[in-house]
Amino acid sequence: MIGAESALAVGDADAAKPWLDALRNSPLGPDDEQYLQFLGAHATRLAGKPSAAKNAWRQLVETGNRYVRAKAQFALVNADLETKHATPKQAIK
């Protein structure tokens, strides 16, 4: 997962794709599966589909995995700021 996460952190969805594909074809526990979904949504956003990414993150906010919930909520706030759907003042609330 670190390879995919690293590639996505620098905005390189193409470099993340082989890592994400390999993970999708691997047996993962529930927490890792949810984190993979989070990373996949990040790749989707980088591919120019912010609405689809936000939908995925909204679903992940409802999971029992606190780490994924927090990452997804943070990603939603950042996406809203980037797309001007929220002001910094609104994002703080």
Secondary structure, 3 states (H helix, E strand, C coil): CHHHHHHHHCCCHHHHHHHHHHHHCCCCCHHHHHHHHHHHHHHHHHCCCHHHHHHHHHHHHCCCCHHHHHHHHHHHHHHHHHCCCCCHHHHHC
